[in-house]
Amino acid sequence: MKKNILVVDDSALMRRVVCDIINTDNRFQAIDTCCDGLQAYEKLKAKHYDAVLLDVYMPRMGGLQLLERLQSEKIDATVVVVSTLTTEGASVTLRAMELGAVDFVTKPENIIEAKGQEFHDHVIEMLEAVLHTDALQTRTRPAGTQESVRTASSVMMAPKPSGTPRRHLTSARRGNNRLVALACSTGGPKALHTVIPALDPEMDAPLVLVQHMPVGFTKSLAERLNELSRVRVKEAEEGETLEKGVVYIAPGGRHLEIICAANATHKVHLSDAPAIGGLKPCANIMYESLKDSRYDEITCVVLTGMGADGTAGIEALDKCKPIHVIAQDAQTCVVYGMPRAIAEAGLADEVVPLESIANTIIKNVGVK
């Protein structure tokens, strides 16, 4: 049975383009459209849709106002925001996810881009992910886009591997020079709003973080999380020294590497190397850079997201450093892709729900 989609945009041309994209795939159908949030509100009160593609800037009632009303009236909807690649757009998009949107797709700058293959693929892949449907074919996203494809349904349904979990760090501490390295993708910004504000400000380790987002969005994400959190949160900068109790987010469009510096310290290096499988930043690069670090213990955390980014890097790191791996559980993931890849590889020491991730991190790294 096809999934029913509601398209909300004040541009008649954009509504038509998005509906055409949706209707090219036999798993989905755009059954209704609205030109503003007020029309969408009335439809969502009366009818259930499997997903809503929602523009932000509209007359009468914008996307944020609609999400606020849905939240206050407890009207359930799976909402994907269509966002512009601007500083203001990034801030509004993050606010939309705080209000319940599950993720976003970037809005084309013109009609030529809107009718292009990249936007088409991004819309279909996001619907595949959030609605947990089978992909009809395997695609590779072009370099510079958010992520390569791993279908959500294959991620959701496969059994977890059997065997004894790895326990590198909990049985015996090997030193007090520790680091947390976290990776996430689809659904990640919303998940981070649960994890990062719950961290203890005396956390006895820095935290480095790769979230697949476009250029500009990571800065807004860092600023918003910093406002909400007791730990300091910032977008990582070239050459800065990692400090305990600080969260460093890889900038969109740059790979994050950690390199050794003087006096047993570690510094950030931002790389302009090509995207890996369409990903820049790529979590595998972050994890692999830690192989030569001086950290006694590294806690690897993998949250919601399509694909398997992070698995190869953690596997490589596992061969040369003491690590402890925390994976988000399937039930609390928007897309159980990246954490599932970790579990299937036999790398997960702990699989925990989203609301327990922060406490599990602190349990492993301690406080100052």
C-alpha positions in Angstrom: 0.0 0.0 0.0 1.3 3.4 -0.9 2.3 5.9 1.8 0.2 9.1 1.8 2.1 12.4 1.7 0.9 15.9 2.4 2.9 18.7 0.7 2.7 22.2 2.2 4.3 25.1 0.3 3.1 28.6 -0.6 4.6 28.2 -4.1 2.3 26.4 -6.6 5.3 25.5 -8.7 7.2 24.0 -5.8 4.1 22.1 -4.7 3.8 20.6 -8.3 7.5 19.7 -8.5 7.5 18.0 -5.1 4.3 16.1 -5.9 5.8 15.0 -9.2 8.9 13.7 -7.4 6.8 11.8 -4.8 4.6 10.3 -7.4 7.5 8.9 -9.5 8.0 6.3 -6.8 5.3 3.6 -6.5 5.7 3.5 -2.7 4.5 7.0 -2.2 1.6 9.3 -3.3 1.1 13.0 -2.8 -2.6 12.9 -2.0 -3.1 16.5 -0.8 -1.4 19.9 -1.0 -1.7 23.1 1.1 -0.5 26.7 0.4 0.0 27.6 4.1 0.1 26.2 7.6 -3.5 27.1 8.4 -4.8 24.9 5.6 -2.4 22.1 6.7 -3.6 22.4 10.3 -7.2 21.9 9.2 -6.2 18.8 7.1 -4.1 17.3 9.8 -6.9 17.7 12.4 -9.2 15.8 10.1 -7.0 13.2 8.4 -3.9 11.1 8.9 -0.9 11.3 6.6 2.1 9.1 6.7 4.4 12.1 6.2 4.3 15.8 5.7 6.8 17.8 3.6 6.6 21.3 5.1 7.9 24.6 3.9 8.8 27.1 6.6 8.1 30.6 5.3 4.4 30.9 4.3 1.6 33.5 4.7 -1.1 33.3 7.4 0.7 30.5 9.3 4.3 29.5 8.7 5.9 26.1 9.3 7.1 26.9 12.8 3.7 28.1 13.9 2.1 25.0 12.5 4.5 22.8 14.4 3.9 24.7 17.6 0.1 24.2 17.2 0.5 20.5 16.4 2.7 20.1 19.5 0.4 22.0 21.8 -2.7 20.1 20.6 -0.9 16.7 20.6 -1.6 16.1 16.9 0.7 13.4 15.7 2.5 13.9 12.4 5.8 12.8 10.8 7.1 16.1 9.5 10.1 16.7 7.2 11.0 20.4 6.8 12.1 21.8 3.5 14.7 24.4 4.4 16.8 27.0 2.7 20.6 26.9 2.9 21.0 30.1 4.7 22.1 31.1 8.2 18.5 32.1 9.0 17.2 28.9 7.4 19.6 26.8 9.5 18.4 28.4 12.7 14.7 28.0 11.8 15.3 24.4 10.7 16.8 23.5 14.1 13.9 25.2 15.8 11.5 23.1 13.7 13.2 19.9 14.9 12.9 21.1 18.5 9.2 21.4 17.8 8.9 17.9 16.4 10.1 17.7 12.8 12.1 14.6 12.3 14.6 16.0 9.8 14.9 18.3 6.8 15.8 18.4 3.1 17.4 21.4 1.6 15.3 23.6 -0.6 16.6 24.2 -4.2 17.6 27.8 -5.0 15.9 27.7 -8.4 13.5 25.7 -10.5 16.3 24.0 -12.5 17.7 22.6 -9.2 14.2 21.7 -8.1 13.8 19.5 -11.2 17.3 18.1 -10.9 18.2 14.5 -9.9 19.9 15.5 -6.6 16.8 17.1 -5.1 14.6 14.2 -6.4 16.9 11.7 -4.8 17.1 13.6 -1.5 13.3 13.8 -1.2 12.8 10.1 -1.9 15.7 9.0 0.3 14.3 11.0 3.2 10.8 9.5 2.8 12.4 6.0 2.6 14.2 6.7 5.9 11.5 8.2 8.0 8.8 5.9 6.7 11.0 2.8 6.9 10.3 1.6 3.3 12.3 -0.6 1.0 14.4 1.1 -1.6 13.7 0.1 -5.2 17.2 0.5 -6.2 20.6 1.3 -4.7 21.8 4.8 -5.3 25.0 6.7 -4.4 24.5 10.4 -3.5 26.7 12.9 -5.3 29.6 14.3 -3.3 28.7 17.2 -1.1 25.3 15.9 -0.2 24.3 14.7 3.2 24.7 11.0 3.1 24.8 7.8 1.1 21.8 5.5 1.0 21.1 2.6 3.3 17.5 1.6 3.2 15.6 2.1 6.4 13.5 -1.1 6.3 16.6 -3.3 5.9 18.0 -1.5 8.9 14.9 -1.9 11.0 14.2 -5.6 10.4 17.5 -7.4 10.6 18.2 -9.4 13.8 21.0 -8.3 16.2 24.1 -10.4 16.2 24.5 -13.0 18.9 27.6 -13.5 21.0 29.3 -11.9 24.0 29.5 -8.1 23.9 32.9 -6.5 23.9 33.9 -5.0 27.2 37.1 -3.0 26.8 36.8 -0.3 29.4 34.3 -1.1 32.1 36.2 -4.0 33.7 39.3 -1.9 34.4 40.3 1.7 33.9 43.5 2.1 31.8 44.2 5.7 32.4 42.5 9.1 32.9 43.1 10.7 29.5 39.8 10.1 27.8 37.8 11.2 24.8 34.2 10.8 23.6 33.7 10.6 19.8 30.1 10.7 18.6 28.5 10.2 15.2 24.9 10.7 13.9 23.0 11.5 10.8 19.3 11.4 10.0 17.3 12.4 13.1 20.6 13.4 14.7 20.0 17.0 15.5 16.8 16.1 17.4 18.7 13.3 19.2 21.5 15.7 20.1 19.0 18.0 21.7 18.3 15.2 24.2 21.9 14.0 24.7 24.1 17.1 24.9 22.0 19.2 27.3 22.0 16.2 29.7 25.8 15.9 29.9 27.5 16.8 33.2 29.5 20.1 32.9 32.3 18.3 34.8 32.6 15.6 32.2 36.1 14.3 32.4 36.7 14.2 28.6 36.3 16.4 25.5 33.5 15.3 23.1 34.1 15.4 19.3 31.0 15.0 17.1 30.2 14.4 13.5 26.7 15.2 12.4 25.9 15.0 8.7 24.7 18.5 7.9 25.4 21.1 5.2 27.7 24.1 5.6 26.4 26.7 8.0 23.9 24.4 9.7 26.5 23.0 12.1 27.3 26.5 13.4 23.6 27.1 14.2 23.4 23.6 15.8 26.4 24.3 18.0 25.0 27.7 19.1 21.6 26.4 19.9 23.0 23.4 21.9 25.3 25.7 23.7 22.3 27.8 24.8 20.5 24.7 26.1 23.5 22.8 27.7 25.6 23.0 30.9 28.6 21.9 28.9 30.2 24.3 26.4 29.3 23.5 22.8 31.0 25.0 19.7 31.7 24.4 16.1 35.3 23.0 15.9 38.0 25.4 14.6 41.3 24.6 13.0 44.2 24.1 15.4 42.3 24.5 18.7 43.3 22.3 21.7 40.6 19.9 23.0 39.5 20.7 26.5 37.5 18.5 28.9 33.9 19.3 29.3 33.6 20.9 25.8 31.7 19.5 22.8 33.3 20.2 19.4 31.0 19.8 16.3 32.6 19.1 12.9 31.8 22.0 10.5 29.6 21.1 7.6 31.8 20.7 4.5 35.0 19.8 6.4 36.3 16.5 7.7 37.3 16.5 11.4 40.5 14.9 12.5 42.2 14.8 15.9 46.0 15.1 15.9 48.6 14.9 18.7 50.2 18.1 19.9 52.7 19.1 22.6 52.4 18.1 26.3 50.1 15.1 25.5 47.4 17.5 24.2 45.3 17.0 21.1 44.3 19.5 18.5 41.6 19.8 15.8 42.5 19.5 12.2 39.8 20.4 9.6 40.4 18.7 6.3 39.2 19.7 2.8 39.7 16.2 1.4 37.0 14.9 -0.9 33.7 13.6 0.4 33.6 9.9 1.3 30.5 8.3 -0.1 28.9 11.7 -0.4 29.7 12.5 3.3 31.7 15.6 4.4 32.2 15.5 7.3 32.6 11.7 7.5 32.7 10.0 10.9 35.0 7.2 9.6 37.7 9.8 9.1 37.2 11.2 12.6 37.5 7.7 14.2 40.5 6.7 12.0 42.4 9.8 13.0 42.2 8.7 16.6 44.3 5.6 16.0 47.5 7.6 16.6 46.2 9.6 19.5 47.5 9.5 23.0 44.1 8.9 24.6 44.1 6.1 27.1 40.4 5.4 26.6 38.0 6.4 23.8 34.2 6.1 24.2 32.6 5.9 20.8 28.9 6.8 20.5 26.7 6.1 17.5 23.2 7.6 17.2 20.4 7.5 14.7 21.2 7.8 11.0 21.0 6.2 7.5 24.0 4.2 6.3 27.0 2.8 8.2 29.3 5.8 8.6 31.4 5.2 11.7 31.6 1.4 11.5 34.8 1.1 9.5 36.5 3.8 11.5 35.5 2.2 14.9 36.6 -1.2 13.6 40.0 0.2 12.7 40.3 2.1 16.0 39.3 -1.1 17.9 42.5 -2.8 16.7 44.9 -0.4 18.3 43.1 1.5 21.1 41.0 0.6 24.2 37.5 1.7 23.3 34.0 1.4 24.6 31.1 1.6 22.1 27.6 2.9 22.9 24.9 2.5 20.3 21.4 4.0 20.3 18.6 1.3 20.3 16.3 0.7 17.4 13.1 1.8 19.3 14.3 5.4 19.8 16.1 6.0 16.5 14.5 7.9 13.7 16.5 5.6 11.4 18.2 2.5 12.9 21.0 2.4 10.3 24.3 3.6 11.7 23.7 2.0 15.2 22.6 -1.2 13.6 25.7 -1.4 11.5 27.7 -1.1 14.7 25.7 -3.9 16.4 25.9 -6.2 13.3 29.7 -5.7 13.3 29.8 -6.9 16.9 31.2 -3.6 18.1 28.5 -2.5 20.5 29.3 -2.8 24.2 26.0 -1.2 25.2 22.8 -0.6 23.3 20.7 1.9 25.1 17.7 4.2 24.5 18.3 7.8 23.6 17.3 9.2 27.0 20.0 7.0 28.6 22.9 8.0 26.3 24.2 10.9 28.3 24.2 9.0 31.6 26.0 6.1 29.9 28.7 8.5 28.5 29.3 10.0 32.0 29.4 6.5 33.5 32.2 5.6 31.2 34.3 8.8 31.3 33.5 10.0 34.8 33.6 13.6 36.1 36.5 15.8 37.1 
